Amino acid sequence: MHWRQHIARYGQGTLPGEPWMRATFLVLLALAAVLRFWNLPELAYTHDELSALVRIYPSLGETINTGVAELDTHPPGVQVFEWAWTKVFGRNEADVKLPFIFMSLLAMLLLYRFALAWTGPAPALLLTVLLGTLQYSVLYGQIARPYAAGLFTTALLADQLTRYLAFNNKKALVGAAIAMLLSAYTHHFALMLATLMAVTGLMLVARDQRKAYLLACGIAAFLYLPNLPIFIIQLGLGGLSEWLAPPTVTWVLEHLWWVAHGSSALAGLLGLLVVLSLIGRLKDRNGADPSNWFLPLWGLLPMAVGLGYSIWRAPVIQHSVLLFSFPYLVLFVIGGLKQLPRSWTMGVTGVLAFAAVMTLVNDRRHFDLMYASKYEAFVKDGARAVSDLGHAEVAVLVDAPDHMVRFYTEHLAISQEQLPILQLQGLGDDQLDSLLRTRKGQYVFLGQSNGAVPERAARVQTHFPYLIKRRDMNEGQWALFSKVPGYLSLDDRSILAEASPTTRWPSGWDVHTDIPVVERDSGVFSWDLTGREFGVAFEAIFDTLVTHPQQQIEVVAEVWSPAPVRDAGLIAHLFVGDSTVFYRGGDVAGLLPGQRAASIVVATHLGDAGKVKGPVRLKTYVHVRDRGPLFVDRITILVRRENPVQFGLVEPFAGLGRYPVN
């Protein structure tokens, strides 16, 4: 059978296939819909979604010129769609997410039709179950961003191109041209994949189809021209190096492990299918099928380009950008199962669906993490703390993007009087310390998102030492601190090392023997570093201090000075071998105006060292750059328990931590 007849064998119906194939697909589609629509009113916005919503301006022109060209790295398609959609339907989470959920489900139908045509019922249904139940597609199917949209537009192109090749259907050619244009306006990686598909189509169309096909591609390209100035601006930005690290040599394996839910059982099942598919391909050996070369091209080239660009130009590679090419990579690796019998197909599909859903719910805890917004929690739980404990008793401090927090105070109609938030972004250590020092109330509520100043919690605990509550969330955390012990105080951190003029433990301390020790107050002894630049240090292998990469090391120095001190600080210095990989200072700033004691704080964690080879050494020390008068009473090194789900939606994790709080 010629490949054109092969891809036309199931006809042009909306839902092709034999009755058992259609019934199985509909069951899987219903399962996918349940997972995406589950408790939809409680489905929270992600940071990415909020970032898009706050870039929607009253006029379309301002939304494109400012919200896209100046502040975004994506094409304007989805932003323009959200501008129009929110004008009609508002900004409630369920309303904004709804069209993207539908697009993710429609993409499954289109990819089922494509896979059934080029491969067979078993690969088509197995692809359907993976797209329906893996967190990879469920997560990005619930986010109102370009990912579900790009999956839909590229799937539409693959489907319509297949139908044009099989049936020479002019409507399918128009559909393919529209899909090319939509993909180009949706995401740059969708544009890349659409270009690959378009070139593939040119290589596969019959001679009498070529003129019409080139005309359709030309029209799509012409209609993309208005976006070229924006594309050039965004290309000049490079990548996402401000917050995204370059990929390491293990990135692909880590990506695949995440796709498999970090589950040995699910990964083993998927690996078995790949092995069986390989055996099937060796038996089949049908080299005339064009899908044997274009499926790996579509599946692997976007990953290769993304990795290469991320390594040699600037980081862009992440799970989300490979979603569009993911179905074709799956079809390539399981395409050898096309001859799998009906009973085996249904059995394997059922087992795979059960394993994926169980690990989605129990291992990945998708519905626990995805349905909680850190920004919403800061607002709701902060307001609850103020209401329960008293307005005068609670200071609500937030170190998170102010426009994100304000979105939720407005969205939830919570006034400044109900929730008097103090925004910490841009606030110095000395300013925060002054606020905490003079605070009369008993409690501090501290909300922090990813990117918050790492010393914030330790700084709060120098004045409010007791942790009463804590909630760990994806990309954020809040905690309630008290001046006095509560009936339930959490053991949030522990002391690893401590040194003072009268005591020192364990080994690792380096204190110059000629440093004077003075009794500056009755029973209070201090090292006098006046006239010295260095003198007290601690050094250890970082891995011996922590048991989890997200655990934070906090160094607190209790100091005093009779005169104003400006140019001194506490340093956290990370080495690999003799090379510095990270350096951070907790500076005195305005903490010591003279005749006053203060605490200097610096914090670091293993992630600050980046992806390095070899053990990481921590060296922390007092650095008096101007050699002015400084007295050190004590230096304490502590480890703060990790937030295990800090990157829980995109990385494997062991447990939920202190989450949720009743």
Salt bridges, closest charged atoms under 4 A:
ASP48 OD2 - ARG145 NE 3.66
GLU49 OE2 - LYS97 NZ 2.73
ASP72 OD2 - ARG55 NH1 3.45
ASP72 OD1 - HIS74 ND1 3.14
GLU93 OE1 - HIS411 NE2 3.22
ASP159 OD2 - ARG113 NH2 2.63
ASP159 OD1 - ARG163 NE 3.76
ASP284 OD2 - LYS338 NZ 3.84
ASP289 OD2 - LYS338 NZ 3.92
ASP368 OD2 - ARG365 NE 2.72
GLU376 OE2 - LYS380 NZ 3.25
ASP381 OD1 - ARG384 NH1 2.51
ASP381 OD2 - ARG471 NH1 3.36
ASP399 OD2 - ARG456 NE 2.95
ASP402 OD2 - ARG406 NE 2.76
ASP429 OD2 - ARG459 NH2 3.51
ASP433 OD2 - ARG437 NH2 3.00
ASP433 OD1 - ARG459 NH1 3.04
ASP433 OD1 - HIS463 NE2 2.80
GLU455 OE2 - ARG584 NE 2.77
ASP472 OD1 - ARG470 NE 2.78
GLU475 OE1 - LYS374 NZ 3.15
ASP491 OD2 - ARG641 NH2 3.80
ASP492 OD1 - ARG470 NH1 2.25
ASP492 OD2 - ARG640 NH1 2.63
GLU498 OE1 - ARG634 NH1 3.69
ASP514 OD2 - ARG532 NH2 3.20
GLU533 OE2 - HIS623 NE2 2.71
GLU533 OE1 - ARG627 NH2 3.29
GLU539 OE2 - ARG617 NH1 2.29
GLU554 OE1 - ARG493 NH1 2.89
GLU554 OE2 - ARG640 NE 2.56
ASP567 OD1 - ARG625 NH1 3.32
ASP587 OD1 - ARG625 NH2 3.19
ASP608 OD1 - HIS605 NE2 3.66
ASP633 OD2 - ARG520 NH2 2.56
